[in-house]
Amino acid sequence: MRIAVVGAGLAGLSFAHFLHHKAELTLFEKSRGVGGRLATRRSDDYQFDHGAQFFTCRSDILQALIDDKDFSSDVSIWSPKVITLSRGEKPFKRDWFEPHYVGNPTMTSLPKRLAQDVDVQLQTRVEEMSKSDDGWQLFAETGASLGTFDWVAAAMPAPQTNALFQDQFAHQALIESAVISPCFALMLKLRDAPEFNFDAAVVRESPVAWIANNCSKPGRNAAPSLLIHSSNDWAKEHLEDSQDEIQAALLSALMDIVPLQTSEIVDASLHRWRYAKVETEVGEDFLIDESAKLAAIGDWCSGNRAEDAFLSGAALARHMHSLAFAD
Ligand SMILES: Cc1cc2nc3c(=O)[nH]c(=O)nc-3n(C[C@H](O)[C@H](O)[C@H](O)COP(=O)(O)OP(=O)(O)OC[C@H]3O[C@@H](n4cnc5c(N)ncnc54)[C@H](O)[C@@H]3O)c2cc1C
C-alpha cells in the first residue's frame, strides 16, 4: 500500500511512526523542517519556541513513547514558576497539576526523532491531486508530479486539508465545521536575563496572552530570549495588519505588564500563525473516506493540543493497519 502523507507535524509523524513497517509511506512537508506547530526558531545565540509552549501527556500511548529509551532523551518536564496577570489585580501563582513536557533541546527534537525512519520530502508543498486508474497523483506548486499513491492522508490544519481535498472527500462538511483561530508570536532577544518574578505568565484582558522566558526550559543553553503570544481574539481582529503595527502594539502591551525597557531589547521579530488554536473540533479521532481512499488527521479532529494531533495520527495508523491486514 503506497500512502502519501501531506504534512510532517506531530499528526503526520505519529501516523508514519506507527505505520511505516506496514506500508510504503512518503511524507511531503512544505517547510524546511519537520514539526509544524511544534517549532523552535534559532537566531544567532537565541532560541524561541514560537509555536506550542509545552505538551501534556494524558494518554498511555504518548506516555509509552516518551518513556521509550529511543525517545526519552528528546523530551523533558518543564517546571516553571507560572503566574496569572490581570489588569488591576494582584498576580497569583498557578499550580500545574500534571507534568508539562517540552522537546529537549528544542520543540522539534521529538518530531525529528519520529521522522528518522521515514521518507520525508522537505520544502515540498502539495498543491493539487487528481485521481487516475493507478491511484492519486500528487502535484507540487511547480506542476511537477510527486508520484502516484493508493491513499492520501492529509495531516494539515482543516482549511489546508479542505483546499487540497475539496469535494473529492466525503467528509468535506465536517472539515469545514472545524474552527481554528490565529496567534502572533513576538520573539525578543534581550541583553540580559529578564528580572521578572516568574518564568511564564498567563495574561488576561490584554493583546498579550502569554509570556515565557524561553531559557527557563530544560536544555536551552541560549542567550536571554522572551517569547510572547498574542491572544487568539486579538490576532483575529488584527490578522492582516502590518508586521510593524502588530509588533508595536504587542510591545507596548507587554511593557504595560512587565518591567521591561526598550533599551533592554536587542532585537524583535514576529511570526504569524494563521492556524494556531482549534476553537471547534470535529469530534472524531480522524476522518476517512474508504471509497475515495482519502483520510484526514490533526489536532482539529478531536481537540486542540499537541497530544490530540499525536493521538489522531496514531488512531488512523491503527485503522489503516487493520485495512492492510484485510487486503
Ligand atoms: C502559538 C501556538 C501555541 C500553542 N500552544 C500549545 C501548547 O502550549 N500545548 C499544546 O499541547 N498545543 C499547543 N499548540 C497546538 C499544537 O501546536 C498543535 O495542536 C499541534 O502541533 C498540531 O499538530 P498537527 O500535526 O495536527 O498540525 P501542524 O503542526 O500544523 O502540522 C501540519 C504540517 O503540514 C504542513 N503543510 C501544510 N500545508 C501543506 C502542503 N500543502 N503541503 C505540504 N505540507 C503542508 C505544515 O507546514 C505543517 O508542518 C499551540 C499552537 C500554536 C500555533
The ligand as a Gaussian input file, in Angstrom:
#p B3LYP/6-31G(d) Opt

LIG

0 1
 C        1.130000      29.642000      19.058000
 C        0.732000      28.239000      19.403000
 C        0.732000      27.827000      20.722000
 C        0.380000      26.506000      21.051000
 N        0.485000      26.097000      22.340000
 C        0.253000      24.798000      22.634000
 C        0.536000      24.299000      23.921000
 O        1.064000      25.025000      24.776000
 N        0.253000      22.978000      24.190000
 C       -0.265000      22.153000      23.229000
 O       -0.484000      20.972000      23.504000
 N       -0.510000      22.597000      21.981000
 C       -0.255000      23.895000      21.668000
 N       -0.454000      24.344000      20.394000
 C       -1.109000      23.448000      19.432000
 C       -0.143000      22.396000      18.881000
 O        0.998000      23.013000      18.389000
 C       -0.898000      21.652000      17.791000
 O       -2.035000      21.046000      18.367000
 C       -0.085000      20.545000      17.089000
 O        1.259000      20.888000      16.923000
 C       -0.765000      20.277000      15.755000
 O       -0.083000      19.273000      15.030000
 P       -0.609000      18.813000      13.588000
 O        0.322000      17.806000      13.103000
 O       -2.055000      18.493000      13.694000
 O       -0.549000      20.151000      12.688000
 P        0.710000      21.051000      12.305000
 O        1.712000      21.048000      13.386000
 O        0.132000      22.364000      11.882000
 O        1.350000      20.317000      11.048000
 C        0.870000      20.485000       9.749000
 C        2.048000      20.437000       8.797000
 O        1.555000      20.453000       7.460000
 C        2.440000      21.251000       6.674000
 N        1.682000      21.648000       5.469000
 C        0.608000      22.471000       5.391000
 N        0.174000      22.552000       4.126000
 C        0.986000      21.741000       3.376000
 C        1.019000      21.394000       1.984000
 N        0.117000      21.862000       1.102000
 N        1.979000      20.535000       1.570000
 C        2.902000      20.024000       2.443000
 N        2.903000      20.336000       3.769000
 C        1.949000      21.169000       4.227000
 C        2.806000      22.394000       7.599000
 O        3.988000      23.056000       7.184000
 C        2.960000      21.653000       8.928000
 O        4.291000      21.222000       9.134000
 C       -0.051000      25.627000      20.031000
 C       -0.033000      26.050000      18.695000
 C        0.375000      27.342000      18.382000
 C        0.455000      27.759000      16.941000

